[in-house]
Amino acid sequence: MEKTLTWVLRIGVVLSGVLIIIGLSLMFVTRDTSNPHGVMELEWILRGNSFFDPSHILFLGYAVLLLTPVLRVAVSILLFLKAQDIPFTAITLIVFVILIVSMAVGIG
């Protein structure tokens, strides 16, 4: 179980780092230092800037970094279910619901 969770965290951090490095590299190469201040919406990710704008790739890197712990909690639920550990499954599910609701309404 620990190995799986370790891999989830490693992959999330490495992917985030790669995206941030690519975004910073593009920023230096294109000299595009535009910053969509205050734009943190899903619509901007899907339809906003061109995907290859440096600010877009940087934002995706930060989003991956922020969502990595949430993914870890989701994977923990599945692992606790597989181990048939009902109390920890219930506790982790409650934590996951709190995380998702908090992100959806913008608390925390």
C-alpha positions as CSV (number, residue, x, y, z in Angstrom):
1,M,0.0,0.0,0.0
2,E,2.8,2.4,0.9
3,K,4.6,1.7,-2.4
4,T,1.5,2.6,-4.4
5,L,0.9,5.8,-2.5
6,T,4.6,6.7,-2.9
7,W,4.4,6.2,-6.6
8,V,1.2,8.4,-6.8
9,L,3.0,11.2,-5.0
10,R,6.2,10.8,-7.1
11,I,4.4,10.8,-10.4
12,G,2.4,13.9,-9.4
13,V,5.4,15.8,-8.3
14,V,7.5,14.8,-11.3
15,L,4.7,15.6,-13.8
16,S,4.2,18.9,-12.1
17,G,7.9,19.7,-12.2
18,V,8.2,18.8,-15.8
19,L,5.2,21.0,-16.7
20,I,6.6,24.0,-14.7
21,I,10.1,23.6,-16.3
22,I,8.5,23.4,-19.8
23,G,6.4,26.5,-19.0
24,L,9.4,28.5,-17.7
25,S,11.5,27.4,-20.7
26,L,8.8,28.5,-23.1
27,M,8.5,31.8,-21.2
28,F,12.3,32.5,-21.7
29,V,12.3,31.3,-25.3
30,T,9.1,33.2,-26.5
31,R,9.6,36.1,-24.1
32,D,5.9,35.9,-23.3
33,T,5.6,36.9,-19.7
34,S,1.8,37.4,-19.8
35,N,0.1,36.4,-16.7
36,P,-3.7,35.9,-16.6
37,H,-4.0,37.4,-13.1
38,G,-7.0,36.1,-11.2
39,V,-7.9,33.5,-13.9
40,M,-8.1,30.2,-12.1
41,E,-11.1,28.6,-13.8
42,L,-11.6,25.3,-15.5
43,E,-13.0,27.1,-18.6
44,W,-9.7,29.0,-19.0
45,I,-7.8,25.6,-19.0
46,L,-10.1,24.1,-21.6
47,R,-10.8,27.0,-23.9
48,G,-8.7,30.0,-22.8
49,N,-5.2,30.5,-24.0
50,S,-3.5,28.3,-26.5
51,F,-2.2,25.2,-24.8
52,F,1.4,26.2,-25.6
53,D,1.2,29.6,-23.9
54,P,3.8,29.6,-21.1
55,S,1.2,30.8,-18.5
56,H,-1.1,28.0,-19.5
57,I,1.5,25.3,-19.0
58,L,2.7,26.8,-15.7
59,F,-0.9,26.9,-14.5
60,L,-1.3,23.2,-15.4
61,G,1.9,22.4,-13.5
62,Y,0.6,24.1,-10.4
63,A,-2.8,22.5,-10.7
64,V,-1.2,19.0,-11.0
65,L,0.9,19.8,-7.9
66,L,-2.2,20.9,-6.0
67,L,-4.3,17.9,-7.1
68,T,-1.6,15.3,-6.2
69,P,-2.6,15.1,-2.5
70,V,-6.3,14.8,-3.5
71,L,-5.4,11.9,-5.8
72,R,-3.5,10.3,-3.0
73,V,-6.6,10.4,-0.8
74,A,-8.7,8.9,-3.7
75,V,-6.1,6.1,-4.2
76,S,-6.1,5.5,-0.4
77,I,-9.8,4.9,-0.5
78,L,-9.4,2.2,-3.1
79,L,-6.5,0.6,-1.3
80,F,-8.4,0.5,2.0
81,L,-11.4,-1.0,0.2
82,K,-9.2,-3.7,-1.4
83,A,-7.8,-4.5,2.1
84,Q,-11.4,-4.6,3.4
85,D,-10.5,-2.1,6.1
86,I,-14.0,-0.5,6.5
87,P,-13.2,2.0,9.3
88,F,-10.3,3.5,7.5
89,T,-12.2,3.5,4.2
90,A,-15.0,5.4,5.8
91,I,-12.7,8.0,7.4
92,T,-10.7,8.5,4.2
93,L,-14.0,8.8,2.2
94,I,-15.1,11.5,4.6
95,V,-11.8,13.4,4.2
96,F,-12.1,13.0,0.4
97,V,-15.7,14.5,0.4
98,I,-14.5,17.4,2.5
99,L,-11.6,18.1,0.1
100,I,-13.9,18.0,-2.9
101,V,-16.6,20.1,-1.4
102,S,-14.1,22.6,-0.1
103,M,-12.5,22.9,-3.5
104,A,-15.9,23.2,-5.2
105,V,-17.1,26.1,-3.0
106,G,-13.7,27.7,-2.7
107,I,-13.1,27.3,1.0
108,G,-9.6,26.8,2.2
